[in-house]
Amino acid sequence: MTRRQIASDILKVELEDRADKLAYDLTILAPDGRLRGIRLNARSGAIIRIEKN
């Protein structure tokens, strides 16, 4: 996952350890002005989940 793939402003990043799997939880401000939550696999950068608020 790269910044270009997100195409938004990253507001907050947290590293989470869940069931021995590391993941980054990002809060972003999307181009439409809405907040989104994204969870990324910390090792591969693969998107695990996108939350639309």
Helices and strands as residue ranges (DSSP letters): H 3-6, E 9-18, E 21-29, E 35-41, E 47-52
